[in-house]
Amino acid sequence: MPYKETDTVKLYYTIGEVSEMFHVNTSLVRFWEKEFDILKPKKNKKGNRLFTPEDLDNFKIIHNLVKEQGLTLEGAKKYLKENRKALKHELKTERSQFSEIENKLRKIRNRLQELKEKL
């Protein structure tokens, strides 16, 4: 039986996974968690941080403001406070566009698998 890919969505990410995604140290992730109230990872019984996809979206915004746009931490906090609704709408739009692309790629993959089976 051929290998089938599963369409699973990860619910939680470890601090190591988050630091790898954004190419930053885990200490920076912990520091930003303390500095920005929108980052609220859950903690398991051992105290390990577990970041949700929403936390990743918020981290992405903070990373963009601080690392790419060069804002200070205070500037980023002020920006987040003033533009919270607009940022949420922007992320929602980005997610829906990603979902559309993902669906198109799945259709292409399925079509290719059908063609492969015919050969």
DRENPA-3360 file (N, C-alpha, C; in nm, 2 decimals, always signed):
BEGIN
1 = MPYKETDT = +0.08/-0.12/+0.00/+0.00/+0.00/+0.00/+0.09/+0.12/+0.00 ~ +0.06/+0.22/-0.09/+0.15/+0.34/-0.10/+0.13/+0.43/+0.03 ~ +0.24/+0.50/+0.05/+0.24/+0.60/+0.16/+0.14/+0.71/+0.14 ~ +0.06/+0.74/+0.24/-0.04/+0.84/+0.23/+0.00/+0.95/+0.33 ~ +0.00/+1.08/+0.28/+0.02/+1.19/+0.37/-0.10/+1.22/+0.45 ~ -0.08/+1.25/+0.57/-0.20/+1.29/+0.65/-0.21/+1.44/+0.66 ~ -0.33/+1.49/+0.66/-0.35/+1.63/+0.67/-0.38/+1.67/+0.81 ~ -0.27/+1.67/+0.89/-0.29/+1.71/+1.03/-0.24/+1.85/+1.05;
9 = VKLYYTIG = -0.30/+1.92/+1.15/-0.26/+2.05/+1.18/-0.21/+2.05/+1.32 ~ -0.09/+2.10/+1.34/-0.03/+2.10/+1.48/-0.10/+2.20/+1.57 ~ -0.14/+2.16/+1.69/-0.20/+2.25/+1.78/-0.11/+2.33/+1.87 ~ +0.01/+2.27/+1.90/+0.10/+2.34/+1.99/+0.24/+2.32/+1.93 ~ +0.32/+2.42/+1.95/+0.46/+2.42/+1.91/+0.55/+2.45/+2.04 ~ +0.66/+2.38/+2.04/+0.75/+2.41/+2.16/+0.83/+2.53/+2.13 ~ +0.90/+2.58/+2.24/+0.98/+2.70/+2.23/+1.10/+2.68/+2.13 ~ +1.15/+2.56/+2.12/+1.26/+2.53/+2.03/+1.21/+2.54/+1.88;
17 = EVSEMFHV = +1.09/+2.49/+1.86/+1.03/+2.50/+1.72/+1.01/+2.64/+1.68 ~ +0.96/+2.72/+1.78/+0.93/+2.87/+1.75/+1.06/+2.94/+1.72 ~ +1.16/+2.91/+1.80/+1.29/+2.98/+1.78/+1.35/+2.94/+1.64 ~ +1.34/+2.81/+1.60/+1.38/+2.77/+1.47/+1.31/+2.84/+1.36 ~ +1.18/+2.85/+1.37/+1.09/+2.91/+1.27/+1.14/+3.05/+1.24 ~ +1.17/+3.12/+1.35/+1.20/+3.27/+1.33/+1.35/+3.29/+1.34 ~ +1.43/+3.19/+1.35/+1.58/+3.20/+1.35/+1.63/+3.30/+1.46 ~ +1.57/+3.28/+1.58/+1.61/+3.35/+1.70/+1.64/+3.26/+1.81;
25 = NTSLVRFW = +1.71/+3.31/+1.92/+1.74/+3.22/+2.03/+1.61/+3.20/+2.12 ~ +1.61/+3.09/+2.19/+1.50/+3.07/+2.28/+1.49/+3.17/+2.39 ~ +1.60/+3.23/+2.43/+1.60/+3.33/+2.53/+1.52/+3.46/+2.48 ~ +1.53/+3.49/+2.35/+1.45/+3.60/+2.30/+1.30/+3.57/+2.30 ~ +1.27/+3.45/+2.27/+1.12/+3.41/+2.28/+1.07/+3.43/+2.42 ~ +1.15/+3.38/+2.52/+1.11/+3.40/+2.66/+1.10/+3.54/+2.70 ~ +1.20/+3.62/+2.65/+1.20/+3.77/+2.68/+1.08/+3.84/+2.62 ~ +1.05/+3.81/+2.50/+0.93/+3.87/+2.43/+0.80/+3.83/+2.50;
33 = EKEFDILK = +0.80/+3.71/+2.55/+0.68/+3.66/+2.62/+0.65/+3.75/+2.74 ~ +0.76/+3.78/+2.81/+0.74/+3.87/+2.93/+0.71/+4.01/+2.89 ~ +0.76/+4.06/+2.78/+0.75/+4.20/+2.74/+0.61/+4.23/+2.67 ~ +0.56/+4.13/+2.60/+0.44/+4.15/+2.52/+0.32/+4.07/+2.57 ~ +0.22/+4.14/+2.61/+0.11/+4.07/+2.68/+0.02/+3.98/+2.58 ~ +0.04/+4.00/+2.45/-0.03/+3.92/+2.35/+0.03/+3.78/+2.33 ~ +0.15/+3.76/+2.38/+0.21/+3.63/+2.38/+0.18/+3.56/+2.51 ~ +0.09/+3.45/+2.50/+0.05/+3.38/+2.62/+0.06/+3.23/+2.59;
41 = PKKNKKGN = +0.18/+3.17/+2.58/+0.18/+3.03/+2.56/+0.13/+2.95/+2.68 ~ +0.07/+2.84/+2.66/+0.03/+2.75/+2.76/+0.15/+2.68/+2.82 ~ +0.15/+2.63/+2.94/+0.26/+2.56/+3.00/+0.20/+2.42/+3.04 ~ +0.28/+2.32/+3.02/+0.24/+2.19/+3.06/+0.28/+2.17/+3.21 ~ +0.26/+2.05/+3.26/+0.29/+2.02/+3.40/+0.44/+2.04/+3.43 ~ +0.53/+2.02/+3.33/+0.67/+2.03/+3.35/+0.71/+2.18/+3.34 ~ +0.62/+2.27/+3.30/+0.65/+2.41/+3.28/+0.70/+2.44/+3.14 ~ +0.70/+2.35/+3.05/+0.74/+2.37/+2.91/+0.63/+2.46/+2.84;
49 = RLFTPEDL = +0.68/+2.56/+2.77/+0.59/+2.65/+2.69/+0.54/+2.58/+2.57 ~ +0.41/+2.59/+2.55/+0.34/+2.54/+2.43/+0.27/+2.65/+2.36 ~ +0.32/+2.69/+2.24/+0.27/+2.80/+2.16/+0.16/+2.75/+2.07 ~ +0.05/+2.82/+2.06/-0.06/+2.79/+1.97/-0.03/+2.86/+1.84 ~ -0.11/+2.83/+1.73/-0.09/+2.90/+1.61/-0.12/+3.05/+1.62 ~ -0.21/+3.09/+1.71/-0.24/+3.23/+1.74/-0.12/+3.30/+1.80 ~ -0.05/+3.23/+1.89/+0.07/+3.28/+1.95/+0.18/+3.30/+1.84 ~ +0.19/+3.21/+1.74/+0.28/+3.22/+1.63/+0.25/+3.34/+1.55;
57 = DNFKIIHN = +0.12/+3.36/+1.52/+0.08/+3.48/+1.45/+0.12/+3.61/+1.52 ~ +0.10/+3.61/+1.65/+0.14/+3.73/+1.73/+0.29/+3.75/+1.73 ~ +0.36/+3.64/+1.74/+0.51/+3.64/+1.74/+0.56/+3.69/+1.61 ~ +0.49/+3.65/+1.50/+0.53/+3.69/+1.37/+0.52/+3.84/+1.36 ~ +0.41/+3.90/+1.41/+0.39/+4.04/+1.40/+0.50/+4.12/+1.48 ~ +0.53/+4.07/+1.60/+0.63/+4.13/+1.69/+0.77/+4.12/+1.62 ~ +0.80/+4.00/+1.57/+0.93/+3.98/+1.50/+0.94/+4.08/+1.38 ~ +0.83/+4.10/+1.30/+0.83/+4.19/+1.19/+0.86/+4.33/+1.24;
65 = LVKEQGLT = +0.79/+4.37/+1.34/+0.80/+4.51/+1.39/+0.94/+4.54/+1.45 ~ +0.99/+4.45/+1.53/+1.12/+4.47/+1.60/+1.24/+4.44/+1.51 ~ +1.24/+4.32/+1.45/+1.36/+4.28/+1.37/+1.36/+4.33/+1.23 ~ +1.25/+4.34/+1.16/+1.25/+4.38/+1.02/+1.23/+4.53/+1.00 ~ +1.14/+4.59/+1.08/+1.11/+4.73/+1.07/+1.19/+4.82/+1.16 ~ +1.26/+4.75/+1.26/+1.35/+4.83/+1.34/+1.29/+4.91/+1.45 ~ +1.17/+4.88/+1.49/+1.10/+4.95/+1.60/+1.16/+4.91/+1.74 ~ +1.16/+5.00/+1.83/+1.20/+4.96/+1.97/+1.09/+4.88/+2.03;
73 = LEGAKKYL = +1.12/+4.82/+2.14/+1.01/+4.74/+2.21/+0.90/+4.83/+2.25 ~ +0.93/+4.95/+2.30/+0.82/+5.04/+2.34/+0.74/+5.08/+2.21 ~ +0.81/+5.11/+2.10/+0.74/+5.14/+1.98/+0.65/+5.03/+1.93 ~ +0.70/+4.91/+1.94/+0.62/+4.79/+1.89/+0.50/+4.77/+1.98 ~ +0.52/+4.79/+2.11/+0.40/+4.78/+2.20/+0.30/+4.89/+2.17 ~ +0.34/+5.01/+2.14/+0.25/+5.12/+2.11/+0.18/+5.09/+1.98 ~ +0.25/+5.04/+1.88/+0.20/+5.01/+1.75/+0.09/+4.90/+1.76 ~ +0.12/+4.79/+1.84/+0.03/+4.68/+1.86/-0.10/+4.73/+1.93;
81 = KENRKALK = -0.08/+4.82/+2.03/-0.20/+4.87/+2.10/-0.29/+4.95/+2.01 ~ -0.23/+5.03/+1.92/-0.31/+5.12/+1.83/-0.37/+5.05/+1.71 ~ -0.30/+4.94/+1.67/-0.34/+4.87/+1.54/-0.39/+4.73/+1.56 ~ -0.43/+4.69/+1.67/-0.46/+4.55/+1.70/-0.57/+4.50/+1.61 ~ -0.68/+4.57/+1.58/-0.79/+4.52/+1.50/-0.74/+4.51/+1.35 ~ -0.67/+4.60/+1.30/-0.62/+4.60/+1.17/-0.53/+4.48/+1.15 ~ -0.44/+4.46/+1.24/-0.35/+4.34/+1.23/-0.42/+4.21/+1.23 ~ -0.52/+4.20/+1.32/-0.60/+4.07/+1.32/-0.67/+4.05/+1.19;
89 = HELKTERS = -0.72/+4.15/+1.13/-0.79/+4.14/+1.00/-0.69/+4.10/+0.89 ~ -0.57/+4.16/+0.89/-0.47/+4.13/+0.80/-0.42/+3.98/+0.81 ~ -0.41/+3.93/+0.93/-0.37/+3.79/+0.95/-0.48/+3.70/+0.90 ~ -0.61/+3.74/+0.93/-0.72/+3.65/+0.88/-0.72/+3.64/+0.73 ~ -0.70/+3.75/+0.66/-0.69/+3.76/+0.52/-0.57/+3.67/+0.47 ~ -0.46/+3.68/+0.53/-0.34/+3.60/+0.49/-0.37/+3.45/+0.51 ~ -0.44/+3.42/+0.62/-0.47/+3.28/+0.64/-0.56/+3.22/+0.54 ~ -0.66/+3.30/+0.50/-0.76/+3.25/+0.40/-0.69/+3.24/+0.26;
97 = QFSEIENK = -0.60/+3.33/+0.23/-0.52/+3.31/+0.10/-0.43/+3.19/+0.11 ~ -0.37/+3.16/+0.22/-0.29/+3.04/+0.24/-0.38/+2.92/+0.22 ~ -0.50/+2.92/+0.28/-0.59/+2.80/+0.27/-0.63/+2.78/+0.13 ~ -0.65/+2.88/+0.05/-0.68/+2.86/-0.09/-0.57/+2.80/-0.17 ~ -0.45/+2.85/-0.15/-0.33/+2.79/-0.21/-0.31/+2.64/-0.17 ~ -0.33/+2.62/-0.04/-0.32/+2.48/+0.01/-0.42/+2.39/-0.06 ~ -0.54/+2.43/-0.08/-0.64/+2.35/-0.14/-0.61/+2.33/-0.29 ~ -0.56/+2.43/-0.36/-0.52/+2.41/-0.50/-0.40/+2.31/-0.51;
105 = LRKIRNRL = -0.31/+2.32/-0.42/-0.19/+2.22/-0.42/-0.24/+2.08/-0.39 ~ -0.34/+2.06/-0.30/-0.39/+1.93/-0.28/-0.46/+1.87/-0.40 ~ -0.53/+1.96/-0.47/-0.60/+1.91/-0.60/-0.49/+1.87/-0.70 ~ -0.39/+1.94/-0.71/-0.28/+1.91/-0.80/-0.21/+1.78/-0.76 ~ -0.19/+1.76/-0.63/-0.13/+1.64/-0.58/-0.21/+1.52/-0.61 ~ -0.34/+1.53/-0.59/-0.44/+1.42/-0.61/-0.44/+1.39/-0.76 ~ -0.44/+1.49/-0.84/-0.44/+1.46/-0.99/-0.32/+1.39/-1.03 ~ -0.20/+1.43/-0.98/-0.08/+1.37/-1.01/-0.07/+1.22/-0.96;
113 = QELKEKL = -0.13/+1.20/-0.85/-0.14/+1.06/-0.80/-0.23/+0.97/-0.89 ~ -0.34/+1.03/-0.93/-0.42/+0.96/-1.03/-0.35/+0.92/-1.16 ~ -0.27/+1.02/-1.21/-0.20/+1.00/-1.33/-0.09/+0.89/-1.31 ~ -0.03/+0.89/-1.19/+0.08/+0.80/-1.16/+0.02/+0.66/-1.15 ~ -0.10/+0.64/-1.10/-0.17/+0.51/-1.09/-0.20/+0.46/-1.22 ~ -0.23/+0.54/-1.32/-0.27/+0.50/-1.45/-0.15/+0.45/-1.53 ~ -0.03/+0.49/-1.49/+0.09/+0.45/-1.56/+0.13/+0.31/-1.54;
% end
